[in-house]
Amino acid sequence: MNCKEVNELLLDYVEGNLPPYLKNELKTHLENCIRCQKILALTELENSLLKDTSDIPELDEEFTRQVMKKIALLPAPLPQRAVIKKFISTLAALAACLLVAFMLHYAPWTPDKENNIKDVRMAMDPKGTAYLSKADSLKSQEGAKYFHEDTSSKISAPAPKEGEAFSAASTGDNSTVYSGGKEEVKMSSAKSGQKINPENYSVITDIKIAGLPADYVLQTSRQIDENRVQYVYTNHNQNTITIEISLPYAEDKMAAKNFMSADTLQEKSSQTISLTDVKSLEDKAYKVTITADLPAEELNQLLSSIELVKN
């Protein structure tokens, strides 16, 4: 007989319900197994406790009924004053919180949010150029022209008339304003102190892209600012390329190339790269930047195939 079989028979052994032959085998095992002896002692203790509990006399039902009847006749206890005070204080605190929230949100003495922002910005910028009101912002964007989506590659914008004289005036921030008639165009110069010939510039919106493969279709075209125009093309493979044309940085193509950085390949992310080159149109130089999620060789071929033509 093993320990498992002995453990299953211990309770019957303690209560004296085992046959004689099993009792003899169990005794023989217990004489040689200390672990089973400890289990036997615990089983005997549990059995004795159960017997003692079952011997407790139960209360008379009549006695219990009389006690409960007397309890029911007792007067109901009055609510404690501490509970009432706590409830009142809770209501008062809630009312105070609601009042403070209302005052903070709707109080007439609360300063205007836009004025607060203006004061902070004016404090950080004594010249007062950091803050622009809504009207000022609209005025500053008066000259910028934005183009809606079109399936064609044409961009229309007013161009200076032939024979109009250009007048140049320095703005003091490495840029020059050229005015012809009623139109004014502000173009950044490449280097401080470099001589710029206004006749070498043309209205950038008169230029469009040519030379791309036939499967690339123009999706959007817009003028970012006075100096930049952006085109977005896609093909049947859902490849998207962005082409940006900037105003020239020098009087001719060679000078512009010498001024540009030699590192024309810039990693925008793990897949997006950007290539930059200078394209000429009618003896004028323009910076062309193409950006796409394409291999560098394929993107370089696209950049090489790009031509600038008059719109």
SEDRENLO-256762 format. One record per residue: x, y, z of N, C-alpha, C, O in turn. Coordinates in steps of 0.2 Angstrom, whole numbers, plus 5000, padded with zeros to 4 digits. Each point is the difference from the previous one (the first is absolute). Layout:
BEGIN
XYZXYZXYZXYZ;...
//
This chain:
BEGIN
500449945000499650065000500450065000500550015004;499450044991500450065000499750065004499449995003;500950064997499850065004499350034998499650025004;500349984989499450034997499449965003499550025002;500649914997499449965003499950005007499450005002;501150015002500050015007499650075002499650005004;500650054992499650075002499349994998499650035004;500249934991499349994999499649965005499450015001;501049955002499649965005500150025007499749975005;500750094997500150025006499450025004499949985006;499650064991499450025003499649945003499750005005;500249954990499649945002500449965006499749975004;500950034995500449975006499950035006499949975006;500150104995499950045006499349985003499950005006;499650004989499349995002499849925001499549995003;501049974996499949935001499649964995499749965002;500350074992499649974995500449954995499749984995;500950015006500449964996499949925001499949985006;500149984989500149935001500649985004500550044999;499549905004500649985004500750004995500550015003;499449964991500649994996500350064998500650015000;499050044998500250074999500350035005500550045000;499249955006500350045006500749975002500450045002;499749904997500749975001500550024995500550025002;499349994992500550024995500150085001500650025000;498950025002500150075002500550015006500450045000;499549925005500450005006500749984998500550045002;499649914994500749984998500350064996500650025001;499150024995500250054996500250065005500550034999;499149985006500150065004500649995005500350055002;499849894999500649985004500750024997500550025003;499549984990500650024996500050074997500550024998;498950015002500050074996499850055005499550015003;501050044998499950055005499550054997499650035004;500549994990499550054997499349985001499650045002;500249894997499349985001499850005007499450015001;501149985003499950015008499750075001499650015004;500850044993499850075002499350024997499650035003;500249944991499450014997499449975004499550025001;500749925002499549965004499950045006499450015003;501150035000499950045006499550064999499650015004;500550024990499650054998499349984999499550045002;500449904995499349984998499749985007499450025000;500949955005499749995006499850075004499450005003;501050054996499850065003499450034997499650035003;500449974990499450034997499449965002499550035001;500549914999499449965002499850015007499450015001;501050005003499850025007499750075001499550015003;500850044993499750065000499350004997499550045002;500449924993499350004997499549975004499450025001;500849935003499649975005499850045006499450015002;501150035000499850055005499650054998499550035004;500550004990499650054997499349974999499550045002;500449904996499349975000499749995006499449995000;500950015006499749995006499850075003499749995006;500450074991499750065003499350005000499749994994;499950025011499350005000499750064996500350065001;499249944996499750054996499550045005499749975004;500250104995499650045004499249984998499949984995;499750035010499349984999499750064996500150065000;499549914995499750054995499550055004500050064998;499749925007499650055004500450055003499750065000;500949935002500450055003500250054995500050065001;500249914993500250054995499450054998500150054998;499349925001499450044998499950055005499850064999;500249935008499950055005500550055000499950065000;500849934999500550054999499950044994500050075001;499849914994499950044994499450045000500050064998;499549925006499450045001500150065005499850054998;500649945007500250065004500550054996499950065001;500549914995500450054996499550044995500250064999;499349914999499650044995499650055004499850054997;500149945009499650055004500450065002499750055003;501049954997500450065001499950054996499949994994;500150085008500050064996500550004995500649985001;499350054993500550014994500550055002499850055003;500849944997500650045001499950074996499949994994;500250065009500150074996500650004996500549985002;499550054992500650014996500550045004499850055003;500849934996500550045003500150074997500050014994;500250035011500150074998500650014995500150044996;500449925006500650004996499949994992500350034996;499349925003499849984993499750064997500150014994;499450025009499750064997500550064999499950034994;500549985010500550054999500549994994500150044997;500149905003500449984994499650014993500350024996;499149965004499650014994499950074998500150024994;499850025011499950084999500750034997500050044996;500649945008500650024997500249984993500350044997;499549905002500149974993499650054995500350014994;499150005007499650044996500350074999500050034994;500350005012500250074999500750004996500150054996;500349905005500649994996499950004992500350034996;499249935003499849994993499750064997500250024994;499450025010499850064997500550054999500050044995;500549965010500650054999500449984994500250054996;499949895002500449984994499650024994500350034995;499049965005499750024994500050084999500050024994;500050025011500050075000500750024997500050054996;500549925007500750024997500149994993500250044996;499549905002500149984993499650054996500250024994;499250005008499650054996500350074999500050034995;500349995011500350065000500750004996500150054996;500249905003500650004996499950004993500350024996;499149955002499849994993499650064997500150024995;499550015009499550054998500150075003499750044999;500849965005500150075004500250054995500449994995;499350075005500150054996500750035000500250044996;500149955010500750035001500549964997500650025000;499349924998500549964997500350034993499650014996;501050005004500350034994499949964994500049945000;500050104994499949964994500649964998500650025001;499349924997500549954998500550034995500649995001;499150044994500550024994500450065003500650014998;499150035007500450055003500649985004500550025000;499349925004500549975004500649984995500650015002;499349954993500549984995500450064998500649994999;499150064999500350064997500550035006500550024998;499249985008500550035005500649965001500650035001;499349904999500649965001500550014994500650005001;499150004993500550004994500350075000500650014998;499050045004500350075000500650015005500550034999;499449935007500550015005500649964998500650025001;499449934995500549964997500450044994500649994999;499050054998500250034994499950085001499450024998;501150025004499850075001499950044994499650055000;500649924994499850044994499349994998499850044995;499949915008499349994998499849964993499550014998;501049965000499949964994499849935000499849974996;500250015011499849935001499349994999499849944999;499850115002499349995000499750034994500150064999;499449914998499750034994499249985002499849955001;499850104998499349995001499749974993500449994996;499049995005499749964994500050044994500249984994;499750095006500050044995500750014997500150004994;500450015010500750004998500249944996500450014995;499449935008500249944997499750004993500349974995;499150055004499750004993500350044995500149994995;500150075008500450054996500749974998500250014994;500149965010500749974999499949954994500549984997;498949985003500049954995499650024993499949964996;500050115004499750034994500349984994499749984995;501050025005500449994994500149924998500149994994;499849975011500149934998499449974996499450025002;500749944994499549974995500049925001500549974999;498950005003500049935000499649974995499550034997;500749925000499749974994499649935002500349965004;499150044994499649945001500249944996500450014995;499349935006500249944997499850004992499550034999;500949954997499850004993500449944997500649985001;499149994994500349944996500550024995500449964998;499650105000500550034995500650025004500050015006;500550014990500650025003500150075000500650035000;498950014999500050074999499950045006499649985004;500750074997499950055006500050074997500450024997;499050015005499950074997500250055006499849995006;500550064992500250055005500250064996500250004995;499650065008500250064996500850014999500349995005;499950034989500750014999500150074998499550044998;501149985003500150074999500050024992500249964996;499550095003500050024992500650024998500550025003;499649974990500650014997500150085000499650044999;501049985002500250075000500050035006500150065001;499649905005499950045006500750005003500449955000;499750115003500750015004499949975007499550005003;501149974999500049975007500550055004500550034997;499249985009500450045004500249965006499649965003;501050045000500349965005500150045006500250065000;499649915006500150045006500249945006499749955000;500950075003500249955005499550005006499850055002;500049895001499650005006500449995006499750005006;501049994994500449995006500049935003500349995005;499449964991500049935003500249954995499749954999;500850074997500349964994499449994995500149944997;499550105002499549994995499950074996500150055003;499649944991499950064996499350004998499749954998;499950115002499450014997500050034993500250055000;499549924995500050024994499350024998499549965001;500350104997499450024998499950024993500550034997;499049955000499850024993499350014999499649965001;500250104998499350025000499749995007500350035005;499149944995499749995007500249945003499949995006;500549964991500249945003500750015004500450034997;499649935008500750005004500149935002499649965002;501150024996500249935002500650015004500550034998;499549935008500650005004500449944999499749945001;500950064997500549954999500650005004500350055000;499849895003500650005004500649994996500149974995;500550075007500649994997500449945003499949985005;500650004991500449945002500550025005500049965005;500350094994500650025004499950075002499850044996;500449985010500050075002500550044996500649985000;499250074997500550044996500049984993500450044997;499349915001500149984993499650044995499450015002;500850014993499750044995499549964997500149944997;499350095002499449964997499750044994499950065001;500049914994499850044994499249984999499949944999;499750105002499249995000499849974993499549965000;500950064995499849974993500149935000499749974995;500750005009500149925000499449965003500049945000;499550105003499549975004499450004995499850054997;499749905004499450004997499549985005500149975005;499350044994499449985005500049935000499949964994;500250015011500149925001499449974998500049944998;499450095002499449964999499949994992499549974998;500950064998500049994993500449944998500049994994;500249975010500449944999499649945001499650005005;500549954991499749935001500549954999500550014997;499349935005500549945000499849964993499549994998;501149994999499949964994500649955001500450005003;499549944993500549954999499949945005500449954999;499150055005499849945004499749954996499750014995;500449935008499749944996499250014999499750045004;500049934991499350024999499649975005499450035001;500849925003499549975005500050055006499549985005;500950074996499950045006499550064998500150034995;499449975009499550054999500050055006500149995006;499850084992500050055005499449995005499450004997;500750005009499450005005499950075003499450025000;501150015002499950075003500550044998500649984999;499350095001500550054999499850065004499550025000;501050015003499950055004500650055001500649975000;499350095001500550055002500150005007499650025004;501049964999500150005007500150075003499750025005;500750024991500150075002500250034994500049984994;500350085007500250044994500649974996500150014994;500349955010500649974997499949934998500549974996;499049995005500049934999499349984997499550025002;500549934993499449974998500149925000500649984999;498949995003500049935002499549964995499550024999;500849924998499649964996500049935003500549985003;498949984997500049945003499749954994499550014998;500949945000499849954995500049935003500349985005;499249984992500049935001499949964994499850034995;500449915006499949954994499649945001499750005006;500249954990499649955001500249955005499649965003;501050054999500349965006499950035007500349985005;499350084995499950035006500650045002500150015006;500449994990500750045002499850075000499850034995;500450015010499950075001500750045000500449985004;499650074992500650045000499850075000499550024998;500950025006499950075001500650044997500649985002;499250064994500550054996499950075003499450024999;501150015003500050075002500550044996500649984999;499150074998500550054996500050065005499550035002;501249994999500150075003500350054996500349984995;499750085007500350054996500750005000500349975005;500150054990500749994999500450035006499750055003;500849924999500550035005500550044997500450045004;499749974990500650044997499850024993499449984997;501050054999499850034994500149954994499650014996;500749945005500149954995500049935003500049995006;500049964990499949935002500749985003499949965006;500650064992500749985003500150035007500249965004;499650104996500150035007499549975005500249995006;499249994992499549975004500349935002499949985006;500449984990500249945001500650005005500149965005;500350094994500650015005499850025007500349985005;499150054995499850025007499649955003500049995007;499749964990499649955003500549955003500649994999;499149975006500449955004500249954995499649984996;501049995005500149944996499649945002499949954996;499950045010499649955002499350014998499650025004;500249964990499350014998499549945002499450014999;500949945003499649945002499950015007500549995004;498950024999499850005007499549955002499549994996;500749975009499549955002499550045005500150025005;499249974992499550035004499749955005499950025006;500249924993499849955005500349934997500550004996;499349955007500349934998499949994993500349964997;499150064999499949994994500050064995500150004994;499750065009499950064996500750034999500350025005;499850004989500650044998499950064996499450004997;501050045003499950074996500750014996500550005003;499450024991500550024995499950074998499450024999;501150015000500050084998500550014994500549975000;499250074996500450024994499850074998499550025002;500950004993499950074998499849994992500449984996;499050055002499849994994499950084997499950045003;500349964990500050074997499450004995499849954997;500050115003499450024995500150074998500050055004;500249964989500150064997500550045004500050065002;500649904999500650035003499950025007500350055003;499249925000499950025007500049935004499849954998;500550055008500149945004499450005006499850055003;500049884998499549995005500249945003500349954998;499650055009500149945004499449955000499550025001;500649924997499549954999500249945005500549975000;499050025005500149955005499449954999499450015000;500849925000499549954999500149955006500549985002;498950005001500049965006499549954998499450014998;500849925004499549954999500349945004500650005002;499049954999500249935003500249954995499749954998;500850074998500349964995500749995001500450045003;499949914993500849995001500350064997499750044996;500949975006500450064998500150004993500050064996;500249895001500150004992499450014996500050044996;499449945006499450014997499850085001499850034995;500349995011499850075001500550054996499850054998;500949935001500450044997499950004992500050054997;499749895001499850004993499450054998500050034995;499549975010499550045000500250085000499750044996;500849975008500250075001500450024993499950064998;500449894999500450024994499550014994500250044996;499249935005499550004994499650075001499750014995;500350025010499650065001500350064996500650015000;498950024997500250064996499550065002499449985002;500850084998499650055002499850044993500450014996;499050005004499750034993499550055003499850015005;500150044990499650065001499349975000499849964996;499850075009499349985001499650034994499449995000;
//
